[in-house]
Amino acid sequence: MTKMTTIPENYNNIRAGIVELLKTARSATARNVNSIMTAVYWDIGRRIVKFSMRASLFRKVITANRRMKTCSHHNSSARCSTRTGHPEPLRCPA
């Protein structure tokens, strides 16, 4: 013989309350995760901009350094020696 269980009269109200509670929790969780991810992406962007600014400054310093090694009379760059790999001294014939 199977035993029948009786469903309480307010079962649908209890179920609806649980469903609503879960929906509210999911919504709050999504808001919190979105807030955290927004902060993370903002920080990533900040780091990229900071790195980019440093790289830009580094490129400017390197460019200025190369210009300082250029012969002012002929506007030609220093060439590297194949034996040592170090820049050969500039010799300006003028």
TIVO-2410 file (N, C-alpha, C; in nm, 3 decimals):
# residues 94
REC num residu      c1      c2      c3 atome chaine
REC   1      M   0.082  -0.117   0.000     N      A
REC   1      M   0.000   0.000   0.000    CA      A
REC   1      M   0.088   0.125   0.000     C      A
REC   2      T   0.054   0.220  -0.083     N      A
REC   2      T   0.131   0.344  -0.086    CA      A
REC   2      T   0.067   0.446   0.005     C      A
REC   3      K   0.155   0.513   0.070     N      A
REC   3      K   0.107   0.612   0.165    CA      A
REC   3      K   0.098   0.747   0.094     C      A
REC   4      M  -0.010   0.810   0.094     N      A
REC   4      M  -0.031   0.939   0.030    CA      A
REC   4      M   0.011   1.049   0.127     C      A
REC   5      T   0.083   1.144   0.074     N      A
REC   5      T   0.119   1.259   0.158    CA      A
REC   5      T   0.025   1.373   0.123     C      A
REC   6      T  -0.011   1.441   0.221     N      A
REC   6      T  -0.101   1.554   0.197    CA      A
REC   6      T  -0.021   1.682   0.180     C      A
REC   7      I  -0.063   1.760   0.087     N      A
REC   7      I   0.002   1.887   0.060    CA      A
REC   7      I  -0.068   1.993   0.145     C      A
REC   8      P   0.013   2.070   0.219     N      A
REC   8      P  -0.048   2.174   0.302    CA      A
REC   8      P  -0.124   2.275   0.216     C      A
REC   9      E  -0.220   2.335   0.276     N      A
REC   9      E  -0.303   2.433   0.203    CA      A
REC   9      E  -0.220   2.550   0.150     C      A
REC  10      N  -0.121   2.591   0.224     N      A
REC  10      N  -0.042   2.709   0.186    CA      A
REC  10      N   0.086   2.671   0.110     C      A
REC  11      Y   0.091   2.549   0.051     N      A
REC  11      Y   0.209   2.501  -0.022    CA      A
REC  11      Y   0.248   2.599  -0.134     C      A
REC  12      N   0.151   2.642  -0.212     N      A
REC  12      N   0.181   2.733  -0.323    CA      A
REC  12      N   0.237   2.866  -0.274     C      A
REC  13      N   0.190   2.912  -0.161     N      A
REC  13      N   0.243   3.037  -0.104    CA      A
REC  13      N   0.387   3.019  -0.057     C      A
REC  14      I   0.413   2.904   0.008     N      A
REC  14      I   0.549   2.876   0.055    CA      A
REC  14      I   0.644   2.864  -0.065     C      A
REC  15      R   0.601   2.789  -0.166     N      A
REC  15      R   0.682   2.769  -0.287    CA      A
REC  15      R   0.709   2.903  -0.355     C      A
REC  16      A   0.609   2.986  -0.371     N      A
REC  16      A   0.625   3.117  -0.434    CA      A
REC  16      A   0.722   3.204  -0.355     C      A
REC  17      G   0.717   3.195  -0.223     N      A
REC  17      G   0.810   3.271  -0.139    CA      A
REC  17      G   0.953   3.225  -0.158     C      A
REC  18      I   0.973   3.093  -0.167     N      A
REC  18      I   1.108   3.037  -0.188    CA      A
REC  18      I   1.161   3.078  -0.325     C      A
REC  19      V   1.076   3.069  -0.428     N      A
REC  19      V   1.116   3.109  -0.563    CA      A
REC  19      V   1.156   3.257  -0.564     C      A
REC  20      E   1.079   3.340  -0.501     N      A
REC  20      E   1.109   3.483  -0.496    CA      A
REC  20      E   1.239   3.510  -0.421     C      A
REC  21      L   1.260   3.437  -0.311     N      A
REC  21      L   1.384   3.450  -0.234    CA      A
REC  21      L   1.505   3.415  -0.322     C      A
REC  22      L   1.496   3.307  -0.399     N      A
REC  22      L   1.606   3.267  -0.487    CA      A
REC  22      L   1.630   3.370  -0.597     C      A
REC  23      K   1.522   3.424  -0.654     N      A
REC  23      K   1.536   3.528  -0.757    CA      A
REC  23      K   1.607   3.651  -0.700     C      A
REC  24      T   1.567   3.691  -0.580     N      A
REC  24      T   1.628   3.807  -0.515    CA      A
REC  24      T   1.777   3.782  -0.489     C      A
REC  25      A   1.809   3.662  -0.442     N      A
REC  25      A   1.949   3.627  -0.414    CA      A
REC  25      A   2.031   3.627  -0.542     C      A
REC  26      R   1.976   3.571  -0.650     N      A
REC  26      R   2.049   3.569  -0.778    CA      A
REC  26      R   2.072   3.710  -0.828     C      A
REC  27      S   1.974   3.794  -0.817     N      A
REC  27      S   1.986   3.932  -0.862    CA      A
REC  27      S   2.093   4.007  -0.782     C      A
REC  28      A   2.090   3.990  -0.650     N      A
REC  28      A   2.190   4.056  -0.565    CA      A
REC  28      A   2.330   4.004  -0.596     C      A
REC  29      T   2.341   3.874  -0.619     N      A
REC  29      T   2.471   3.814  -0.653    CA      A
REC  29      T   2.522   3.872  -0.784     C      A
REC  30      A   2.436   3.881  -0.884     N      A
REC  30      A   2.476   3.936  -1.014    CA      A
REC  30      A   2.522   4.081  -1.000     C      A
REC  31      R   2.451   4.161  -0.920     N      A
REC  31      R   2.492   4.300  -0.898    CA      A
REC  31      R   2.629   4.308  -0.833     C      A
REC  32      N   2.650   4.224  -0.732     N      A
REC  32      N   2.780   4.225  -0.663    CA      A
REC  32      N   2.893   4.181  -0.755     C      A
REC  33      V   2.869   4.076  -0.832     N      A
REC  33      V   2.972   4.028  -0.925    CA      A
REC  33      V   3.000   4.135  -1.030     C      A
REC  34      N   2.895   4.198  -1.084     N      A
REC  34      N   2.915   4.304  -1.182    CA      A
REC  34      N   2.995   4.419  -1.123     C      A
REC  35      S   2.967   4.454  -0.999     N      A
REC  35      S   3.040   4.562  -0.934    CA      A
REC  35      S   3.188   4.526  -0.919     C      A
REC  36      I   3.215   4.405  -0.876     N      A
REC  36      I   3.353   4.359  -0.859    CA      A
REC  36      I   3.425   4.354  -0.993     C      A
REC  37      M   3.360   4.299  -1.096     N      A
REC  37      M   3.423   4.288  -1.228    CA      A
REC  37      M   3.448   4.426  -1.288     C      A
REC  38      T   3.358   4.520  -1.265     N      A
REC  38      T   3.380   4.657  -1.314    CA      A
REC  38      T   3.504   4.716  -1.249     C      A
REC  39      A   3.519   4.696  -1.119     N      A
REC  39      A   3.638   4.746  -1.048    CA      A
REC  39      A   3.764   4.679  -1.101     C      A
REC  40      V   3.758   4.549  -1.127     N      A
REC  40      V   3.875   4.476  -1.178    CA      A
REC  40      V   3.913   4.529  -1.316     C      A
REC  41      Y   3.815   4.542  -1.407     N      A
REC  41      Y   3.844   4.592  -1.541    CA      A
REC  41      Y   3.897   4.735  -1.537     C      A
REC  42      W   3.846   4.815  -1.447     N      A
REC  42      W   3.895   4.952  -1.431    CA      A
REC  42      W   4.042   4.950  -1.391     C      A
REC  43      D   4.077   4.863  -1.297     N      A
REC  43      D   4.216   4.853  -1.252    CA      A
REC  43      D   4.306   4.801  -1.364     C      A
REC  44      I   4.257   4.704  -1.441     N      A
REC  44      I   4.335   4.654  -1.554    CA      A
REC  44      I   4.362   4.768  -1.653     C      A
REC  45      G   4.259   4.845  -1.684     N      A
REC  45      G   4.276   4.959  -1.775    CA      A
REC  45      G   4.374   5.060  -1.721     C      A
REC  46      R   4.367   5.086  -1.592     N      A
REC  46      R   4.460   5.181  -1.528    CA      A
REC  46      R   4.604   5.132  -1.543     C      A
REC  47      R   4.625   5.001  -1.521     N      A
REC  47      R   4.759   4.945  -1.533    CA      A
REC  47      R   4.810   4.952  -1.677     C      A
REC  48      I   4.721   4.928  -1.774     N      A
REC  48      I   4.760   4.935  -1.915    CA      A
REC  48      I   4.801   5.077  -1.951     C      A
REC  49      V   4.722   5.174  -1.908     N      A
REC  49      V   4.754   5.314  -1.936    CA      A
REC  49      V   4.886   5.352  -1.871     C      A
REC  50      K   4.905   5.310  -1.747     N      A
REC  50      K   5.030   5.340  -1.675    CA      A
REC  50      K   5.150   5.280  -1.749     C      A
REC  51      F   5.137   5.153  -1.792     N      A
REC  51      F   5.244   5.086  -1.865    CA      A
REC  51      F   5.269   5.158  -1.998     C      A
REC  52      S   5.161   5.195  -2.065     N      A
REC  52      S   5.172   5.262  -2.194    CA      A
REC  52      S   5.244   5.396  -2.179     C      A
REC  53      M   5.212   5.468  -2.072     N      A
REC  53      M   5.278   5.597  -2.049    CA      A
REC  53      M   5.426   5.577  -2.022     C      A
REC  54      R   5.459   5.472  -1.946     N      A
REC  54      R   5.600   5.444  -1.920    CA      A
REC  54      R   5.671   5.406  -2.048     C      A
REC  55      A   5.605   5.323  -2.130     N      A
REC  55      A   5.665   5.281  -2.256    CA      A
REC  55      A   5.685   5.400  -2.348     C      A
REC  56      S   5.589   5.491  -2.350     N      A
REC  56      S   5.600   5.611  -2.432    CA      A
REC  56      S   5.717   5.696  -2.385     C      A
REC  57      L   5.730   5.712  -2.255     N      A
REC  57      L   5.842   5.789  -2.200    CA      A
REC  57      L   5.974   5.720  -2.234     C      A
REC  58      F   5.979   5.587  -2.223     N      A
REC  58      F   6.099   5.511  -2.255    CA      A
REC  58      F   6.137   5.533  -2.402     C      A
REC  59      R   6.036   5.527  -2.491     N      A
REC  59      R   6.064   5.549  -2.634    CA      A
REC  59      R   6.119   5.690  -2.657     C      A
REC  60      K   6.066   5.789  -2.586     N      A
REC  60      K   6.115   5.926  -2.602    CA      A
REC  60      K   6.260   5.937  -2.557     C      A
REC  61      V   6.292   5.872  -2.446     N      A
REC  61      V   6.430   5.876  -2.395    CA      A
REC  61      V   6.524   5.809  -2.493     C      A
REC  62      I   6.483   5.693  -2.545     N      A
REC  62      I   6.567   5.621  -2.642    CA      A
REC  62      I   6.587   5.705  -2.767     C      A
REC  63      T   6.478   5.766  -2.816     N      A
REC  63      T   6.488   5.850  -2.936    CA      A
REC  63      T   6.581   5.968  -2.911     C      A
REC  64      A   6.568   6.031  -2.796     N      A
REC  64      A   6.656   6.144  -2.763    CA      A
REC  64      A   6.801   6.097  -2.753     C      A
REC  65      N   6.821   5.978  -2.696     N      A
REC  65      N   6.956   5.923  -2.683    CA      A
REC  65      N   7.016   5.897  -2.821     C      A
REC  66      R   6.935   5.844  -2.911     N      A
REC  66      R   6.984   5.818  -3.047    CA      A
REC  66      R   7.020   5.948  -3.118     C      A
REC  67      R   6.939   6.050  -3.096     N      A
REC  67      R   6.967   6.179  -3.160    CA      A
REC  67      R   7.097   6.238  -3.108     C      A
REC  68      M   7.126   6.214  -2.980     N      A
REC  68      M   7.250   6.267  -2.923    CA      A
REC  68      M   7.371   6.196  -2.983     C      A
REC  69      K   7.354   6.072  -3.028     N      A
REC  69      K   7.465   5.996  -3.087    CA      A
REC  69      K   7.479   6.022  -3.237     C      A
REC  70      T   7.399   6.110  -3.292     N      A
REC  70      T   7.400   6.137  -3.435    CA      A
REC  70      T   7.501   6.246  -3.468     C      A
REC  71      C   7.568   6.228  -3.579     N      A
REC  71      C   7.662   6.330  -3.626    CA      A
REC  71      C   7.583   6.452  -3.670     C      A
REC  72      S   7.611   6.565  -3.612     N      A
REC  72      S   7.532   6.684  -3.642    CA      A
REC  72      S   7.559   6.737  -3.782     C      A
REC  73      H   7.675   6.709  -3.839     N      A
REC  73      H   7.706   6.760  -3.973    CA      A
REC  73      H   7.641   6.677  -4.083     C      A
REC  74      H   7.625   6.547  -4.060     N      A
REC  74      H   7.574   6.459  -4.165    CA      A
REC  74      H   7.440   6.394  -4.130     C      A
REC  75      N   7.394   6.414  -4.009     N      A
REC  75      N   7.266   6.359  -3.964    CA      A
REC  75      N   7.258   6.208  -3.988     C      A
REC  76      S   7.365   6.136  -3.956     N      A
REC  76      S   7.364   5.990  -3.972    CA      A
REC  76      S   7.384   5.926  -3.835     C      A
REC  77      S   7.324   5.811  -3.815     N      A
REC  77      S   7.330   5.744  -3.685    CA      A
REC  77      S   7.461   5.668  -3.671     C      A
REC  78      A   7.495   5.636  -3.546     N      A
REC  78      A   7.612   5.553  -3.520    CA      A
REC  78      A   7.585   5.412  -3.568     C      A
REC  79      R   7.688   5.346  -3.617     N      A
REC  79      R   7.674   5.208  -3.663    CA      A
REC  79      R   7.743   5.117  -3.562     C      A
REC  80      C   7.690   4.995  -3.548     N      A
REC  80      C   7.749   4.900  -3.454    CA      A
REC  80      C   7.863   4.824  -3.518     C      A
REC  81      S   7.965   4.803  -3.442     N      A
REC  81      S   8.076   4.721  -3.487    CA      A
REC  81      S   8.031   4.575  -3.486     C      A
REC  82      T   8.060   4.501  -3.590     N      A
REC  82      T   8.018   4.361  -3.596    CA      A
REC  82      T   8.097   4.275  -3.500     C      A
REC  83      R   8.218   4.314  -3.466     N      A
REC  83      R   8.298   4.233  -3.375    CA      A
REC  83      R   8.253   4.248  -3.230     C      A
REC  84      T   8.234   4.368  -3.185     N      A
REC  84      T   8.205   4.391  -3.043    CA      A
REC  84      T   8.057   4.410  -3.014     C      A
REC  85      G   7.981   4.453  -3.114     N      A
REC  85      G   7.841   4.482  -3.091    CA      A
REC  85      G   7.819   4.617  -3.026     C      A
REC  86      H   7.928   4.689  -2.996     N      A
REC  86      H   7.916   4.821  -2.936    CA      A
REC  86      H   7.917   4.926  -3.045     C      A
REC  87      P   7.852   5.039  -3.024     N      A
REC  87      P   7.854   5.143  -3.126    CA      A
REC  87      P   7.994   5.193  -3.152     C      A
REC  88      E   8.024   5.209  -3.278     N      A
REC  88      E   8.152   5.266  -3.315    CA      A
REC  88      E   8.146   5.417  -3.288     C      A
REC  89      P   8.255   5.478  -3.250     N      A
REC  89      P   8.253   5.622  -3.227    CA      A
REC  89      P   8.226   5.693  -3.360     C      A
REC  90      L   8.150   5.800  -3.352     N      A
REC  90      L   8.122   5.878  -3.473    CA      A
REC  90      L   8.242   5.960  -3.509     C      A
REC  91      R   8.270   5.960  -3.636     N      A
REC  91      R   8.381   6.042  -3.684    CA      A
REC  91      R   8.324   6.135  -3.791     C      A
REC  92      C   8.324   6.256  -3.761     N      A
REC  92      C   8.272   6.356  -3.855    CA      A
REC  92      C   8.390   6.414  -3.932     C      A
REC  93      P   8.386   6.401  -4.065     N      A
REC  93      P   8.501   6.451  -4.142    CA      A
REC  93      P   8.510   6.602  -4.143     C      A
REC  94      A   8.411   6.670  -4.102     N      A
REC  94      A   8.414   6.816  -4.110    CA      A
REC  94      A   8.497   6.878  -3.999     C      A
***
